Amino acid sequence: QVQLVESGGGLVQPGGSLRLSCAASGSSSSISAMGWFRRAPGKQRELVATITSGRSPDYADPVKGRFTISRDNANNTVQLQMNNLKPEDTAVYYCHAQYSGLYNFWGQGTQVTVSS
């Protein structure tokens, strides 16, 4: 059974930074993509950023230039560096991993709150 364990959420003031991390179990050779989604209160879950093997990272327009996604294949981890955070970034952030291009797995979610 694949498990994704997230860490790094919390409360930060506008303009601040946070770094999210996610560790995946299983063989990294089976992971075709890893990334982050988020769900804000009253909204649907949306893509934040993703890395697909062999491709450049993809970012949602609202986070371009502020967030950076990186992946460590040796350790089966993915990180999301979030800078210049805004109140509208407040959401539960979910780690996502796709195995063999078919099977999708999700972390339990970590809360990010941007407020003064």
Secondary structure, DSSP 8 states (H G I E B T S, - for coil): ---EEEE--EEE-TT--EEEEEEE-S-GGGEEEEEEEEE-TTS--EEEEEEETTS--EE-GGGTTTEEEEEEGGGTEEEEEE-S--GGG-EEEEEEEEETTTEEEE---EEEEE--
